Amino acid sequence: MLKITDLKVAYGGIQALRGISLEVPDGKIVTLIGANGAGKSTTLRTISGLVKAASGTVEFNGQDITGKPSNQVLEAGIAQIPEGRRVFPNLSVLENLKVGAYLRKDADGIAKDIEWVYQLFPRLKERYWQLAGTLSGGEQQMLAVARGLMSRPKMMMLDEPSLGLAPLVVQDIFKIIGEINKQGVTILLVEQNANMALKIADYAYVLETGTITREGTGLELLNDESIKEAYLGKTKAAK
Protein backbone atom coordinates (compact mmCIF):
# COMPACT_ATOMS: atom_id res chain seq x y z
CA MET A 1 0.00 0.00 0.00
CA LEU A 2 2.79 2.43 0.96
CA LYS A 3 6.26 2.30 -0.57
CA ILE A 4 9.07 4.65 0.41
CA THR A 5 12.23 4.58 -1.69
CA ASP A 6 15.56 6.19 -0.76
CA LEU A 7 13.89 9.04 1.15
CA LYS A 8 16.17 11.84 2.29
CA VAL A 9 15.16 14.81 4.43
CA ALA A 10 17.35 17.62 5.76
CA TYR A 11 16.63 20.41 8.26
CA GLY A 12 19.10 23.13 7.35
CA GLY A 13 22.42 21.28 7.19
CA ILE A 14 21.27 18.38 9.36
CA GLN A 15 20.37 15.09 7.66
CA ALA A 16 17.21 13.84 9.40
CA LEU A 17 16.63 10.92 6.99
CA ARG A 18 19.58 9.45 5.08
CA GLY A 19 17.91 7.50 2.30
CA ILE A 20 15.42 5.15 3.97
CA SER A 21 13.30 2.60 2.12
CA LEU A 22 10.34 0.75 3.62
CA GLU A 23 7.00 -0.80 2.70
CA VAL A 24 3.63 -1.03 4.43
CA PRO A 25 1.51 -3.85 2.96
CA ASP A 26 -2.26 -3.48 2.69
CA GLY A 27 -4.08 -4.57 5.85
CA LYS A 28 -0.96 -4.93 8.02
CA ILE A 29 0.48 -3.20 11.08
CA VAL A 30 4.03 -1.94 10.49
CA THR A 31 5.98 -0.19 13.24
CA LEU A 32 8.99 2.09 13.32
CA ILE A 33 10.99 1.93 16.54
CA GLY A 34 14.00 3.95 17.58
CA ALA A 35 15.31 6.47 20.08
CA ASN A 36 14.34 10.14 20.24
CA GLY A 37 15.77 12.01 17.26
CA ALA A 38 16.08 8.89 15.10
CA GLY A 39 13.80 10.34 12.40
CA LYS A 40 10.57 8.47 13.14
CA SER A 41 8.27 11.51 13.33
CA THR A 42 10.07 13.09 10.36
CA THR A 43 9.19 10.02 8.30
CA LEU A 44 5.48 10.39 9.10
CA ARG A 45 5.50 14.14 8.56
CA THR A 46 7.17 13.70 5.16
CA ILE A 47 4.57 11.14 4.09
CA SER A 48 1.83 13.56 5.22
CA GLY A 49 3.30 16.43 3.22
CA LEU A 50 4.16 18.49 6.29
CA VAL A 51 7.91 18.18 5.61
CA LYS A 52 9.52 18.43 2.18
CA ALA A 53 11.75 15.58 1.01
CA ALA A 54 15.20 16.45 -0.38
CA SER A 55 15.03 13.35 -2.60
CA GLY A 56 13.41 9.93 -2.86
CA THR A 57 9.79 8.93 -3.43
CA VAL A 58 6.65 8.15 -1.46
CA GLU A 59 4.09 6.01 -3.29
CA PHE A 60 0.62 5.18 -2.00
CA ASN A 61 -1.51 2.62 -3.82
CA GLY A 62 0.74 2.99 -6.85
CA GLN A 63 0.51 6.81 -6.97
CA ASP A 64 3.45 9.11 -6.37
CA ILE A 65 2.43 11.41 -3.49
CA THR A 66 5.92 12.81 -2.80
CA GLY A 67 5.61 16.47 -1.88
CA LYS A 68 1.82 16.59 -2.23
CA PRO A 69 0.07 19.04 0.13
CA SER A 70 -1.42 17.54 3.28
CA ASN A 71 -5.05 17.85 2.19
CA GLN A 72 -4.31 15.82 -0.96
CA VAL A 73 -2.52 13.16 1.08
CA LEU A 74 -5.57 12.95 3.34
CA GLU A 75 -7.89 12.75 0.32
CA ALA A 76 -5.74 9.89 -1.02
CA GLY A 77 -6.55 7.95 2.17
CA ILE A 78 -3.76 8.61 4.70
CA ALA A 79 -4.63 10.05 8.13
CA GLN A 80 -1.98 10.99 10.69
CA ILE A 81 -2.59 11.03 14.44
CA PRO A 82 0.04 13.49 15.67
CA GLU A 83 2.28 13.15 18.70
CA GLY A 84 0.80 14.95 21.69
CA ARG A 85 -2.80 14.29 20.56
CA ARG A 86 -3.47 17.88 19.34
CA VAL A 87 -7.22 17.81 19.95
CA PHE A 88 -9.07 21.14 19.74
CA PRO A 89 -9.43 21.90 23.48
CA ASN A 90 -12.24 24.46 23.18
CA LEU A 91 -14.43 22.24 20.99
CA SER A 92 -16.59 19.41 22.29
CA VAL A 93 -15.85 15.74 21.60
CA LEU A 94 -18.55 15.70 18.91
CA GLU A 95 -17.25 18.91 17.30
CA ASN A 96 -13.72 17.44 17.18
CA LEU A 97 -15.10 14.37 15.39
CA LYS A 98 -16.91 16.55 12.84
CA VAL A 99 -13.67 18.45 12.17
CA GLY A 100 -12.10 15.07 11.30
CA ALA A 101 -14.67 14.70 8.51
CA TYR A 102 -14.17 18.23 7.08
CA LEU A 103 -13.21 16.97 3.59
CA ARG A 104 -16.33 14.81 3.34
CA LYS A 105 -19.70 15.87 1.94
CA ASP A 106 -21.77 12.73 2.75
CA ALA A 107 -23.82 13.80 5.78
CA ASP A 108 -25.45 10.37 6.23
CA GLY A 109 -22.06 8.62 6.05
CA ILE A 110 -20.57 11.04 8.58
CA ALA A 111 -23.45 10.37 11.00
CA LYS A 112 -22.93 6.60 10.63
CA ASP A 113 -19.20 6.94 11.21
CA ILE A 114 -19.76 8.99 14.36
CA GLU A 115 -21.80 6.06 15.69
CA TRP A 116 -19.07 3.66 14.53
CA VAL A 117 -16.33 5.50 16.47
CA TYR A 118 -18.63 5.69 19.50
CA GLN A 119 -18.82 1.89 19.39
CA LEU A 120 -15.02 1.71 19.28
CA PHE A 121 -14.71 4.32 22.04
CA PRO A 122 -17.76 4.13 24.34
CA ARG A 123 -16.17 6.65 26.70
CA LEU A 124 -16.31 9.30 23.97
CA LYS A 125 -20.04 8.70 23.51
CA GLU A 126 -20.54 9.27 27.24
CA ARG A 127 -18.65 12.57 26.95
CA TYR A 128 -19.78 13.77 23.49
CA TRP A 129 -20.78 17.16 24.90
CA GLN A 130 -17.62 17.70 26.97
CA LEU A 131 -14.86 20.12 25.91
CA ALA A 132 -11.88 18.12 24.65
CA GLY A 133 -9.46 20.12 26.80
CA THR A 134 -11.14 18.80 29.97
CA LEU A 135 -10.69 15.11 29.05
CA SER A 136 -7.99 12.93 30.59
CA GLY A 137 -4.83 12.21 28.58
CA GLY A 138 -6.08 8.75 27.63
CA GLU A 139 -9.47 10.09 26.55
CA GLN A 140 -7.79 12.79 24.45
CA GLN A 141 -5.70 10.11 22.73
CA MET A 142 -8.87 8.12 22.01
CA LEU A 143 -10.45 11.29 20.59
CA ALA A 144 -7.40 11.97 18.40
CA VAL A 145 -7.63 8.45 16.94
CA ALA A 146 -11.40 8.68 16.53
CA ARG A 147 -11.09 12.06 14.81
CA GLY A 148 -8.57 10.54 12.39
CA LEU A 149 -10.98 7.69 11.60
CA MET A 150 -13.65 10.22 10.60
CA SER A 151 -11.82 10.83 7.31
CA ARG A 152 -12.36 7.11 6.51
CA PRO A 153 -8.64 6.49 5.90
CA LYS A 154 -7.21 3.49 4.10
CA MET A 155 -4.06 3.88 6.20
CA MET A 156 -3.61 5.47 9.60
CA MET A 157 -0.26 6.72 10.89
CA LEU A 158 0.06 7.02 14.66
CA ASP A 159 2.89 9.04 16.21
CA GLU A 160 3.74 7.94 19.77
CA PRO A 161 0.18 7.06 20.86
CA SER A 162 1.38 5.83 24.29
CA LEU A 163 3.28 9.02 25.16
CA GLY A 164 2.54 10.26 28.68
CA LEU A 165 -0.16 7.68 29.39
CA ALA A 166 -0.48 5.29 32.33
CA PRO A 167 0.39 1.62 31.55
CA LEU A 168 -3.24 0.44 31.82
CA VAL A 169 -4.40 3.16 29.42
CA VAL A 170 -1.58 2.23 27.02
CA GLN A 171 -2.89 -1.35 26.94
CA ASP A 172 -6.37 -0.05 26.05
CA ILE A 173 -4.97 2.13 23.26
CA PHE A 174 -3.04 -0.77 21.74
CA LYS A 175 -6.11 -3.03 21.89
CA ILE A 176 -8.04 -0.36 19.99
CA ILE A 177 -5.24 -0.07 17.39
CA GLY A 178 -5.51 -3.85 16.86
CA GLU A 179 -9.30 -3.60 16.52
CA ILE A 180 -9.07 -0.75 13.98
CA ASN A 181 -6.66 -2.87 11.94
CA LYS A 182 -9.06 -5.85 12.06
CA GLN A 183 -11.75 -3.55 10.62
CA GLY A 184 -9.62 -2.99 7.53
CA VAL A 185 -7.41 0.02 8.28
CA THR A 186 -3.69 -0.41 7.52
CA ILE A 187 -1.48 0.94 10.32
CA LEU A 188 1.95 2.61 10.33
CA LEU A 189 2.94 3.02 13.97
CA VAL A 190 5.76 5.13 15.40
CA GLU A 191 6.32 4.19 19.02
CA GLN A 192 9.02 4.43 21.70
CA ASN A 193 7.39 1.66 23.71
CA ALA A 194 9.11 -0.95 21.56
CA ASN A 195 7.78 -3.85 23.61
CA MET A 196 4.12 -3.02 22.97
CA ALA A 197 4.71 -1.96 19.37
CA LEU A 198 6.56 -5.15 18.36
CA LYS A 199 3.91 -7.35 19.99
CA ILE A 200 1.17 -6.09 17.66
CA ALA A 201 3.30 -5.44 14.55
CA ASP A 202 3.29 -7.72 11.52
CA TYR A 203 6.58 -6.16 10.45
CA ALA A 204 8.97 -3.66 11.99
CA TYR A 205 11.87 -1.37 11.13
CA VAL A 206 14.55 0.01 13.48
CA LEU A 207 15.50 3.61 12.72
CA GLU A 208 18.78 5.02 14.07
CA THR A 209 19.96 8.57 13.27
CA GLY A 210 18.05 8.66 9.99
CA THR A 211 19.01 5.18 8.79
CA ILE A 212 17.14 1.87 8.91
CA THR A 213 19.51 -0.53 10.64
CA ARG A 214 17.29 -3.59 11.19
CA GLU A 215 14.01 -4.97 9.93
CA GLY A 216 11.96 -8.12 10.36
CA THR A 217 8.67 -9.41 11.70
CA GLY A 218 7.54 -8.01 15.02
CA LEU A 219 8.23 -11.38 16.66
CA GLU A 220 11.74 -11.62 15.17
CA LEU A 221 12.75 -8.24 16.53
CA LEU A 222 11.03 -8.88 19.85
CA ASN A 223 13.27 -11.94 20.31
CA ASP A 224 16.44 -10.33 18.95
CA GLU A 225 19.02 -9.97 21.74
CA SER A 226 20.52 -6.73 20.38
CA ILE A 227 17.05 -5.16 20.11
CA LYS A 228 16.20 -6.33 23.63
CA GLU A 229 19.35 -4.73 24.98
CA ALA A 230 18.96 -1.47 23.05
CA TYR A 231 15.21 -0.88 23.36
CA LEU A 232 13.25 -3.40 25.39
CA GLY A 233 15.38 -3.08 28.50
CA LYS A 234 14.85 0.69 28.48
CA THR A 235 11.12 0.21 28.02
CA LYS A 236 10.93 -2.06 31.06
CA ALA A 237 13.08 0.31 33.12
CA ALA A 238 10.83 3.25 32.18
CA LYS A 239 7.85 1.49 33.67
Secondary structure as UniProt FT lines:
FT   STRAND          2..11
FT   TURN            12..13
FT   STRAND          14..24
FT   TURN            26..27
FT   STRAND          29..33
FT   TURN            36..37
FT   HELIX           40..47
FT   TURN            48..49
FT   STRAND          55..60
FT   TURN            61..62
FT   STRAND          63..64
FT   TURN            66..67
FT   HELIX           70..76
FT   STRAND          78..81
FT   TURN            83..84
FT   TURN            89..90
FT   HELIX           93..100
FT   TURN            101..103
FT   HELIX           107..120
FT   HELIX           122..126
FT   TURN            127..129
FT   HELIX           132..134
FT   HELIX           137..149
FT   TURN            150..151
FT   STRAND          155..159
FT   TURN            161..164
FT   HELIX           167..182
FT   TURN            183..184
FT   STRAND          186..190
FT   HELIX           194..200
FT   STRAND          203..208
FT   TURN            209..210
FT   STRAND          211..217
FT   HELIX           218..222
FT   HELIX           225..227
FT   HELIX           228..232
FT   HELIX           233..238
//
